[in-house]
Amino acid sequence: MKKSKFTPTPRPFKERATNFAQSLLFWKGRKKGIIHTRDIQWADLREIFFPKNFNEKYSYLGNIYTSDNGQCSEVIRPLILEMDKKAKPAWCPRWFLRFLEVFGNDKSIVRVRNHRELTKGYRFIDWKTKWNWYDLRISIHADKRLQDMADRIEDEFYKKGLAQEKKDHPEFFEEN
């Protein structure tokens, strides 16, 4: 039988043993080709068991980077709390979901494999302001009700921001 050029060469036992040891609970990041897993640190354990802020508490839903005093965080917070109600199973503690996020996914939205079933696929992808500070864009994976809620938040934030901008700078909005 002809050997294919795509057949992987067998790895030595020492390399396989090292790879297995690194895959245990505490590990140093591994590099395999262009894929590199992140280094797990003590700060990650603190974040799992003792979250210090809103972002860390709900980090299992995705990348929720909000400052505690920003305007965007004030309007996004109810959406995240609503997502938490729908996504978190009643029997599963949040620390376990954060544990899966850190150790199973390396805090990445790219490799979601462990808790997609636990959180029913709900995921907070990103939020940003596009053209002006009041043009908020929210990206989530959720049911229609939460998608509609995100759309309403975006619309209201835009309307209030535009009204404030017109009040602060009427010279930009004068008609010719």
Secondary structure, 3 states (H helix, E strand, C coil): CCCCCCCCCCCCHHHHHHHHHHCCCCCCCCEECCEECCCCCHHHHHHHHCCCCHHHHCHHHECCCCCCCCHHHHHHHHHHHHHHHHHCCCCCCHHHHHHHHHHHHCCCCCCCCCCCCCCCCCEEEEEEECCCCCCEEEEEECCHHHHHHHHHHHHHHHHHHHHHHHHHCHHHCCCC
